[in-house]
């Protein structure tokens, strides 16, 4: 690649950091033309877009009844290439930018929509091009476009898909995908170790990386919000494409699949364009009213989401309370079963002991009856014995032998 024929083409969706990357490249020595757009409040460091290039792209869009913010797909790449009346203007513009420059730059987000056209122009001029594709979160792009243009999130997401998928499809069709340099806008502001974004490209082009990175500061980016993929099919597709673009794992089959899904939403895209075409016919007061109405709808949608979240929270709380009560009931049932089991065991044990006591009582009664009979028998014997003694004491023989008993007692003593 000779330096005189070397060109860096910076492209990507609007509000995705194309101006920041072009500004860094300009600081490192890349020429983006002599007729650049002036800086504005929404791009305080400048756009680095040649106004002739912007006008040329607007003509090309107008030829297809579109503007920069139309979300419906453009014709096939072959139809875009076949625009001979504009190719001469494009070739002159490239020569002008390259004139007496060591290395030239080429920047306009609309380039993303006309890659086949420009590849034809570059080939005719024998220009070697390096594609620098800037990527930014579709949610962040939507927020930025709402502040600047009051676009709804759905329109901004649809526009993000059009620019990125049209660009990716063209790079695939012309075998330029693998050589493209994809860079996340947020990556310029991350603290990282190892190679920085585009550092290898800068060194291969003999550009000073430090001069490039000095252009960036934390004021150029505020946040990297995430898109809610559940809002629509377009949101879901944009979330998938963005994730894959940022991790660098994309192939031709991925792009073909995404592009087919996007084309499948063409009726939705036409309705979005129809809505904004109708807006163009309104006067300023009517536009302000529609804008306020849209803002009110967005606010209502936010309130509805908050209410849904609150309801879900209440359901979750009650679900947790019910679960706690169910756990308590289950625990109570287990305890009741345990107590009943213990009571049943105690009852059986008490019944057995009562039977044993009853048997012992009956045995005691039997013994008592026997003792009573024995006592009565003893009393009968005693009475009989006493009667016998009384009979002996009263007998004549006892009285006759009384002197003998006294004599015996004397001898015994």
TIVOFI-888349 format. One record per atom (N, C-alpha, C, O): residue in one letter; x, y, z. Coordinates in pm, whole numbers, plus 50000, padded with zeros to 5 digits. Atoms other than C-alpha are relative to their C-alpha. Example, Ala and Ser with C-alpha at 12.3 -4.5 7.8 and 13.67 -1.06 7.14 Angstrom:
a500894988150000a512304955050780a500905012050000a501945011850066s499184988149994s513674989450714s499235010950073s499745022050090
END
This chain:
x500854988150000x500005000050000x500895012450000x501665014550094x499224987650004x501565033249891x499255010750076x498025011450073x500644990149916x500945062150121x499175009949920x498165015049970x500744990450080x499755084549837x498614995049965x497715003049939x501315005650032x496865060649768x499304994150122x498364986350108x500565005649877x496055052850132x498895009050053x499065021250061x501134992249950x492685063650271x499344992450115x499124980450107x500715005749885x491025057650607x498555004749994x498285016750002x501434996750008x487215056250579x499364997550136x499264986050181x500625001049868x485525063450913x498485000049981x497925009349924x501455001250020x481905051850923x499374993950124x500044990750222x500765005149885x479205039051156x498755008450017x498555018349947x501254992949973x475865050651293x500285014050056x501285016050125x499934986749940x475325087551380x500044998850153x499464989650210x499874999349854x476195096251743x500734987850057x500534984250173x499285012049956x478485065851762x501505002250015x502264992650032x498594997249981x481835083351791x500805001849873x502025002249877x499264998150126x482695087951423x500775013250001x501905013949954x499324986949994x483525124751485x501204999450094x502245005350066x498905001049904x485665116151788x501184992549939x502334996749953x498925007850063x487645089651596x500665008249890x501895008349879x499434991850107x488065112851296x500835011450059x501885014850006x499234989449936x489195140751530x501344995050050x502355001950037x498735005749955x491815117951684x500944997449884x502145000049893x499175002750118x493035107451339x500545013149941x501685013749897x499544987050050x493195143951230x501145005250086x502115010950034x498924995849911x495305151451537x501294992449975x502384997450001x498815008250029x497645123251433x500565002649861x501594996949824x499454996350130x498075138151085x499204995949878x499684997349766x500835004050113x495215124950869x499205012049950x498645019450030x500744988950059x493625150050628x498594995649962x498414985849889x501395003350030x489815149650610x499365010249905x498145010249888x500524990450095x489445177850359x500135014250050x500415016750168x499834985949966x489525215650351x498685007050028x498665018450074x501314993649989x485805222350362x499174993050108x498074988050081x500645007649893x484875207450700x498845007750063x498845020050067x501134994149926x481605213550884x500515006150130x501455001050191x499614993449875x481875237151180x499474992250120x498484985050111x500455006349876x481585224851536x498675006050044x498385017650016x501284995549947x478175227251704x499884995750146x500754988750199x500195003149858x476785224152054x499954985050024x500414980250128x500125014549982x476045187152001x501264992649958x501354980449973x498725006150040x479575181051867x501075010850015x501575016249917x499204988249968x481785206652039x501434999449947x502085009849935x498645001150053x485085193051902x500034999049848x501094997449788x500055000250146x483895192751542x499534986849944x499584976550012x500525011950067x482445168051292x501044993149912x500984981049893x498975005250091x485475163651060x499364993649876x499834983549825x500695004550121x483045158950770x500155010649892x499865022449915x499924990850113x483735174650434x498585002949952x497814993749924x501374996350035x480595194050343x499624995249860x498454992249834x500295005150135x480895183449978x499614985350006x498754980749931x500325014249983x480845147050092x498594998450055x497844989650011x501345000749941x477725153150303x498955003149894x497934996249885x500984996450104x475935170350013x499864988849897x498764986149849x500055011150096x476875141649780x499154988550054x498334982949981x500805010749940x475415116250020x498525003750006x497664995249984x501414995749997x472235136850058x499374998749862x498204995149850x500505001850137x471885136649677x499704985249974x498684981849915x500175014350022x472325098949672x498764994850075x498034986550023x501195004049924x469675094749943x498745005449933x497734998449923x501164993950065x467335118749767x499624992549873x498444991749838x500275007650121x467685098149449x499164987650029x498494982349940x500805011649959x466075069649644x498855004250091x498314996050165x501134994649923x463435092249806x500204997950151x499264994650223x499725001549858x465155090550144x500835011750050x501385019549972x499124990549933x466945112850395x500894992250095x500784979950106x499045006949914x469685105250646x499324992050110x499874982150159x500665006649888x467115094750908x498874990749956x498074986550039x500985009950045x464925072250689x500454986250049x501634982950043x499625012949941x464795037650845x499734988249907x500184977149935x500265011050092x463535016950549x501274996549922x502105005249900x498795004250071x466174996650360x500165007149866x499175010649800x499694994850133x467895011050053x499954988549899x499874976949939x499985010650101x467904992049721x501224990950016x502094993550099x498905009749992x470274962849665x501335006849968x501355017249902x498684994050025x474044969849656x500305002649854x500925012649820x499724998250142x474184965249278x499325012549946x499875019549861x500694987950042x471604992849231x500725012450051x500755022849984x499294988549944x473615015649458x501305002749923x501725014249911x498764998250078x476765009549252x499705007149868x500505015249821x500344994850132x474975018848930x499445014250011x498265016649987x500374985949991x474925056748986x501085008249930x501775016149995x498874993850073x477295069448711x500005015250007x501065021350004x500044985449999x476065105448728x500645005950125x501055017550126x499414995149876x477375108149085x501424994750021x502155000050106x498675005749981x480525086949051x501115009849962x502175009950024x499004989950038x482375115148873x500215010050112x501355013650142x499874990649888x481615139149160x500764993550116x501594999850181x499365007149890x482715112749411x501504998649975x502315000650066x498595001550033x486015106549228x500745013250017x501865013450069x499374986849985x486775143849216x500195003550147x501225009250185x499924997149857x486065146849588x501154992250065x501894997750147x498925008149943x488455118249674x501355005749958x502265006750041x498724994250046x491225133349459x500315012950075x501465015550111x499804987349930x490705167049628x500484997650143x501385004550190x499615002949861x490975151949978x501424994450005x502164997250099x498685006450001x494075132049881x501115009249949x502295006249967x499004991650066x495825160649703x501095004650096x500815010950198x498824995849924x499345165949841x499954995550147x500545002050234x500095004949863x498505145650152x500694986450011x500584977949923x499355012949977x500555117350298x498964989150021x499104978049971x501075009549975x497415100250420x498695007850016x498665017950086x501274992850000x493775110550373x498964992550082x499054980450103x501115005749925x490635105050575x498685003249933x498565012849856x501274999550069x487065100850469x498934996850104x498804985350145x500915002449888x484325105450728x498625006049976x498485017849946x501414996149997x480535106950721x499224987450036x499394977249970x500775012149968x478135082650893x499244994349880x499034982249873x500765004650117x476215081050562x500824990949909x500264983749826x499165009250077x479215062950409x499534985650024x499624977249934x500455013549964x477805032350590x498924994949906x498794982849886x501125003950085x474835032550352x500414997949854x499644992449775x499605000350141x476865034550029x501384993649980x502144998049893x498705006750012x479855011350075x500224994449859x501324996249805x499765005250136x479344993749735x500355011249900x501215009449815x499734988650088x479285027649560x501455004650017x502165006749918x498674994849975x482495039149727x501094989849966x502174993749922x499025010050039x484295006149672x500275000649850x501404998749805x499844998550145x483665010849298x500855012349969x501735011749883x499234987750023x485015046549314x501464997950038x502365001749963x498625002349955x488105035949515x500754990949903x501924993049875x499355009250094x488805007349274x500385007249871x501465004949817x499714992650123x488595030648973x501205009350019x501955011849925x498914990649971x491055054549144x501254992850052x502264999350081x498895007949945x493345026249263x500365004850141x501545006250175x499824995749862x492855037749623x499834988050093x498854980650082x500115010649898x493515013349909x499345006050124x499805016150177x500784994349890x491015018750187x500034990850122x500004978650110x500145007049872x490975008850554x498695004750062x498505016650085x501304996549943x487465007450700x500095000450153x500454990550216x500044998449855x487175020851055x498525001550039x497905011750010x501445000549969x483725011651190x499805003150148x500264995750235x500264995949862x482575029851504x498674994150047x497664994749978x501185006749944x480095011451726x499715006050137x500615008250218x500424994949868x478105025052019x498694993450038x497904989549952x501235006149949x475325011152236x498775006449935x498665018749935x501214994250062x471965015352054x499185008250099x498525017850060x500734992349898x470445027552382x500635013850016x499915023850025x499324987149987x473095054852415x499775008649877x499575020749889x500284992650124x472595064652050x498585005650004x498355017149967x501404995749993x468825066352106x499855011850096x499125021350067x500074989049903x469275088652412x500575012849940x500025023649958x499374988450061x471595111752219x499125006049890x498995018249880x500884995150106x469225114051921x498725006150055x498145015149994x501194993949939x466305121352152x500315014250045x499505023350026x499614986649955x468185150852302x500155009549882x499715021049888x499724991350114x469235164151962x498815001649905x498525012749861x501034999850105x466335154751731x498614996050048x497664996149970x501285004349945x463555142851963x499464987449932x498254985649919x500425012850058x463495108751793x499544990750112x500104990950222x500405010349904x461625081151972x501064989050002x501874987949911x499015010849989x463655051452090x499824989849888x500814984749835x500255009850107x461985028551835x500615004749869x501254996849799x499424994850124x462995051251547x501524999550005x502174995549908x498544999949989x466555054851676x500584986049990x501614984049927x499525013950008x466945017251721x499904994949856x500804988249807x500165004050141x465565011451369x501095006349913x501624999849824x498964993150076x468025037351233x501374993850028x502194992349938x498745006649961x470905021051427x500174986949923x501264983949874x499945012750074x470064987651267x500265002349852x501044995149790x499834997550143x469845002650918x501465003249969x502034997349877x498624995950029x473285019050932x500974988350021x501834985749937x499035010649969x475074989851096x499824987749912x500814982149865x500215012150080x473444961150906x500245002549851x500744993749782x499694996850139x473654978850568x501515000049978x502014994949878x498544999850008x477354984650634x500584985950007x501424982249925x499475013649984x478014949050755x499704991449878x500554983849832x500385008050117x476104933750463x500895003449881x501334994549809x499164995950112x478094954150210x501444995150017x502054990449921x498645004849976x481424945450373x500104985049975x501104980249923x500015014450027x480454908650359x499924997149850x500654988849798x500205002550143x479264910249998x501265002749919x501484996349815x498794996550075x482554925849888x501284995350071x502375000650049x498865006649934x484804904250112x500915009850072x502135008550068x499204990149927x485924933750324x499754999550150x500275007950224x500365000349858x484524923150663x501214997150088x501405003650191x498885004049915x487664906350797x501045011250014x501705012150118x499004989449993x489854936550717x499525012650067x500315021850090x500544987849938x487544962050880x500455000950146x500674990850212x499564997449862x488564977851212x498795004750081x498385016350069x501154996649918x485644977151455x500485005250135x501374999350197x499584994349872x485954998951762x498785005350073x497965012650017x501094995249915x483555005352047x500325014150050x501425016750097x499804986249954x483115042152131x500395000350147x501285007850186x499705000249857x483135033852503x501414995050030x501984998250134x498695006049975x486425015052464x501105010550012x502135008050075x498984989649992x488335047752425x500145005750141x501125012350173x500004993949867x487475057052783x500134989650110x500004992950228x499765010449901x488105023652954x501474999950040x502365002149958x498625002049955x491195018853167x500374985649970x499814976450029x499675013650042x492814988853005x501504998349988x502265007949973x498615003550024x496124971152974x500114993849862x499114989049806x499815005950132x497614959152648x499685010049890x499575022049917x500244991150114x496904973252299x498725008150016x497705003050061x501174991349995x494525002752283x499264999349867x499814994549768x500765000650125x491755006352021x500735006949885x501225018149900x499414995050125x493145011551667x501515002050007x502105007449912x498564997449987x496745012051795x500794993049889x501724998849833x499295007250105x497864985551546x499845006949865x500815008149789x500234992850126x496255004351255x500815012849995x501415016049892x499264987449996x497835037151364x501484997749972x502095005249895x498575002550019x501315022151379x500284995249857x501314998549798x499785004750137x500875004651043x499935011549899x500495010649791x500104988350087x499995038650892x501035010750036x500995021849984x498954990749954x503005055151064x499405012650062x499905023750043x500634989149928x500685076751274x500344998850148x500494987850200x499635000049859x501515086951631x498784996750086x497845004650092x501165003649918x499125068551867x499715010150110x498545012950139x500234990749889x499645093752149x499275012549952x498415017750022x500704988450056x498565122651926x498544996649975x497655005149991x501385004550023x495475102351840x499224999650130x498125005050138x500745002049875x494525093552199x499885012850081x499005013950167x500104987349927x495175128952328x498695007249969x498275015950046x501244993350039x491985139352146x498854996650094x497925004550111x501135004949922x489765119252379x500085004550145x501165005050204x500104997049857x488585129952722x498674994750051x497784991549973x501195006149940x485955117452965x498735007849974x497635002449990x501204992050027x483605145852871x499284996049873x498165000349849x500625004150126x482915129452535x498984988950018x498194986449927x500955010949978x480935100952690x499505000650144x500265003950235x500584999549866x478595098852987x499704986250055x499994983550172x500355013249951x477375063053010x499824990649883x499834994749767x500255010250102x476775030652824x498794991750043x498944980350086x501205007149953x473155021052902x499684988049913x500104987249797x500365012150071x471714987652801x498595001049943x497705007050003x501295000050066x468824982752560x499144988750055x499634977850083x500945010449955x465724963752677x499534992149878x498744997449799x500345007650121x465364935852417x498544995849992x498084991449887x501395004649999x461774928352521x499035010249942x497855007249925x500904989550047x460384961252384x499424996749863x498234998449840x500465003150136x460194950052019x501004990549935x502084988049989x499085008550076x461754926851761x501255007849960x502355002449957x498864991650037x463954955951652x500965001650117x502185001050100x499174998749880x465194960952008x500794987150024x501994987550053x499345012949976x465964923852044x501144997849902x502234993649941x498965001750102x467894922851716x501175009450023x502325005450012x498944990249976x469834954751797x500884995850118x502094997450114x499235004449883x470854940852137x500964988749963x502114988650008x499155011350042x472194908951976x501165004949914x502315001249936x498974995150091x474074927251700x501065008050077x502265006350053x499044991849924x475654951951945x500934991350085x502134993550088x499175008849917x476834924452180x501064992949916x502224991749957x499055007350085x478444905351894x501045009449938x502195005649920x499044990450056x480034936651744x501075003750103x502245005250069x499054995849898x481644946052074x500954988950043x502074991650084x499075010749963x483074911552144x500774994649879x501614985849893x499205003150118x484344908551784x499764986449939x500544982149853x500235013650052x482824874351712x498874999949898x497784994849926x501025000050104x480924879951388x500564993749873x501754994949843x499625006150127x480984860951061x498955003049895x497925009149924x500914997050110x479284862550726x498624994150024x497615000449993x501305006449975x476544838050830x499195007950102x497965008950091x500694991749901x475734859951132x499375012149933x498205015349955x500484987950067x475424890950916x498814996849909x497835004249907x501095003950089x473234872850661x498714997750080x497635001950038x501175002949916x470904860950939x499405012950056x498195014850051x500494987449944x470664895251105x499335008549893x498275014549916x500534991850109x470094912450772x498624994949957x497725002849930x501295005850038x467274888350684x498935003250104x497795006350069x500974996549894x465604894451022x499595014749988x498425018150005x500294985750012x465874931950969x499075002649881x498105010049894x500854998550118x464384930050617x498594994850029x497615000049976x501315005449964x461574909250767x499135009750076x497925007750087x500764989849927x460544939850970x499705012249913x499445023049965x500104988550091x460184961850660x498675007450016x498655019750002x501284993149983x456484969150721x500035009250122x499525020450118x499844991649881x457274981951069x500865012149969x500565023250012x499104989050036x460105002950926x499285010449914x499485022449931x500754990650084x457805018150664x499025008250083x498835020150057x500924992649914x455285027450931x500735010850079x500215021850099x499214990049927x458025045051129x500325011849910x500195023349950x499704989250094x459085064750821x498745008049966x498805020249953x501254993150031x455445072850742x499625009550113x499165020750088x500314991549885x454955086451091x500835012849997x500315023850018x499144988349999x457955109651061x499865008349873x500145020349874x500314992250120x457065119550703x498805008950025x498765020349979x501174992049964x453715131250838x500405011550090x499845022450081x499524989549911x455555150851104x500595011749921x500475023249961x499364989550080x457425169850830x498995009849942x499365021149908x501034991350055x454115184250705x499405009450104x498645018450069x500584991849893x453275199851042x500785012950017x501965013749984x499284987749968x454085235451144x500684998350136x500534988050202x499205001149878x456315242951443x499144997450123x499514989450209x500885001849884x453425245351690x499464985850006x499394979750113x500525013750005x451985212151574x501084989950033x500834980050102x498895009049968x455395195651590x500285000150150x500534989750210x499774998949856x455855208851942x498944992250077x499234985550176x501085007349934x452445194752035x500204985049990x500024977750088x499765014350020x453265160651885x501174995450085x501144984750146x498845003549919x456655160852056x499644998950147x500064989650216x500415000549860x455075169052391x499114987950026x499184981750132x500865011849986x452485141852331x500854987350007x500584978550088x499125011649998x455235116752254x500744999050133x500894988250190x499314999949871x457115127652565x499054995450111x499454988150202x500995004149901x453905123352764x499774984949993x499644978250096x500195014550016x453435088552617x501194992450058x501024982150123x498815006449944x457015079852705x499945000050152x500284990250218x500134998949854x456365092553058x498964990150052x499164983550154x501055009449959x453145072253077x500524985649993x500234977450081x499435013450011x454995041652953x500914997050118x500934986050172x499135001749884x457545047353226x499194997550127x499554989150209x500865002049884x454765050453483x499384986150001x499284979650105x500595013450011x453145018653354x501024989450039x500714979950110x498945009649965x456465000253379x500255000050150x500444989550211x499804999149855x456925013353733x498864993150075x499084986150173x501175006249936x453375002453821x500074984849987x499794977550082x499875014550020x453964968153669x501064994350094x500904983550151x498945004649910x457184965353867x499504999650144x499834990550219x500534999549863x455344975754186x499044988350024x499064981950129x500955011249989x452574950254121x500764986850013x500424978350095x499185012149993x455174923554059x500664998850137x500814987950191x499395000049866x456854934154384x498994995450105x499324987450192x501035004149905x453564930754574x499714985049987x499584977950087x500255014350023x452904896954414x501124991750060x500904981450123x498855007149946x456394886454506x499964999650153x500244989450215x500084999549854x455914898354865x498944990450052x499194982850146x501075009049956x452574880154898x500384985549975x500074976650054x499565013650029x454074849854733x500954995150108x500884983750152x499075003649893x456844850454991x499264997650131x499564988350205x500765001649876x454324855255274x499234986849999x499204979650098x500735012650012x452194826555146x500944988250018x500614978350084x499025010849986x455284805155117x500404998250146x500574987050194x499655000849857x456194814155477x498894993350079x499144984850164x501135006249930x452674805255597x499924985149969x499664977050057x500035014150037x452784772855404x501094992250072x500874981050117x498925006449925x456124764855562x499624998250146x499884987950207x500415000749859x454684773055906x498944989150019x498984981550115x501055010349991x451624751255838x500624986149990x500274977050065x499345013050017x453814722755717x500764996250127x500754984750170x499255002749876x456004726356026x499034996350113x499294987150190x501005002949897x452884727156249x499434986049984x499234978850081x500525013450025x451534695956082x501004989350043x500644979250102x498975009749959x454824678056135x500084999050152x500184988150208x499955000149854x454904688756500x498774993050058x498884985450155x501225006349952x451264678056546x500074984949984x499684977450073x499845014450021x452004644256393x500944994050104x500714983250157x499045005049901x454984640756624x499364999150139x499534989350210x500665000049869x452924650556931x498964989050009x498864982050109x501005010750002x450094627256829x500664986350012x500174977450081x499275012749991x452614599556781x500474997450141x500374986350193x499545001549862x454084606057123x498824997250094x498914988750183x501195002049915x450604608557279x499474985849984x499094979350082x500485013750024x449574576057113x500894989950073x500424980250131x499065009049931x452724559557249x499775000550151x499774990250220x500254998649856x452054574057595x498694993050038x498614986550142x501305006149972x448424562357575x500114984750004x499564978250093x499825014550003x449424527057477x500764995350123x500434985150183x499215003749882x452004526357755x499145001050126x499224992450215x500874998349883x449444539858005x498964988850006x498634983950114x500995010950003x446904513757891x500614987150052x500004979750129x499325012149953x449424486257944x500225000450151x500004990650221x499764998749856x450304499758287x498694998850077x498654993050186x501305001249933x446594502958374x499564985450010x499024981150111x500345014349997x446074466558279x500824992850107x500304984550181x499145006249899x449044456658494x499515003650141x499494995150231x500494995649868x447684477558785x498714992750036x498504988650151x501275007049974x444244461758745x500254985550040x499614980150130x499665013749964x445794427358751x500554999550143x500204990650220x499434999649865x447774436859061x498915002250105x498934996350213x501104997349906x444604450659224x499174987450026x498824984150139x500775012449985x442714418659154x500774989750082x500204982550164x499175009349923x445634398559288x499985003750149x499924995150236x500044995349860x445634420159603x498664996550065x498604992550181x501325003549946x441904414659644x499934985150033x499374981150135x499975014549972x442454377159616x500784997250128x500354989550213x499195002049880x445214378959875x499255004950124x499314998550230x500774994549886x443004400660099x498914990250042x498674988050161x501075009849969x440184375360072x500584988050071x500004982850167x499365011549936x442574347360158x500405003550143x500214995650236x499604995849865x443954367360451x498795001150093x498864997450210x501224998749919x440424374860571x499484986350043x499034984450156x500455013649967x439544337960553x500914993850106x500454987250199x499045005349902x442724328860740x499785006450136x499834999850240x500244993149873x441994355661001x498774994350069x498774992250190x501255005449943x438474342261050x500234986050056x499714982450162x499685013549954x439834307161078x500775000550130x500544992750222x499204998449877x442354319061337x499105004150117x499254999250229x500924995849893x439604336361533x499154988350047x498904986650167x500815011849963x437524304861522x500834990550086x500344985450187x499125008949923x440484284261645x500245005750140x500264998550240x499744993549870x441184309961918x498784998550092x498924995350210x501235001249919x437564309562035x499854985750050x499494983450166x500125014049962x437564271762036x501034996650108x500744989450204x498945002549903x440884271462222x499645005950135x499834999650239x500394993549874x439594296162481x498874992150068x498834990650190x501125007949941x436444275462525x500544987250063x500104983050170x499395012349947x438544244362573x500705003050132x500614995250227x499284996449877x440674262162833x499005002550112x499184997850224x501014997149898x437604275163014x499394986950051x499094985350169x500595013049962x436234239963010x500964992550091x500534986050187x498995006849918x439514226463153x500035006250138x500024999350240x499954993249871x439624253363421x498774997050085x498854997250208x501235002549923x436094245263525x499784985350033x498834981750102x500215014449978x436554207763531x500424996150141x501205003150205x499725005249864x436714187363857x501434995450009x502094997150112x498625005149997x440004171863760x501005011350017x502015009850085x499084988349988x441614206263727x500025004850142x501075008550195x500084995349862x440384215664068x500674990150095x501354994450188x499435010249912x441464182064229x501525000449991x502214998050090x498545000250021x444964185364080x500645013250032x501845014850009x499434986649971x445454221364192x501124999050101x502145005750082x498905000749905x447544211264504x501254994449937x502364998949968x498835005950065x449824190464290x500735010549916x501965010449912x499364989950085x450504219864057x500765010050084x501815015050045x499304990649913x451404242264348x501304993950049x502335000650053x498795006749954x453854216064483x501045000149888x502225002049914x499095000650115x455384213464134x500685013449981x501885013949954x499404986850018x455914250964112x501055002650107x502055009350081x499024998149895x457714249764449x501304993249962x502384998849980x498815007250040x460114223664319x500695006649882x501925006649872x499404993450119x460634242263996x500795012150041x501835014749981x499284988249955x461724273564178x501304996050063x502065004650108
END
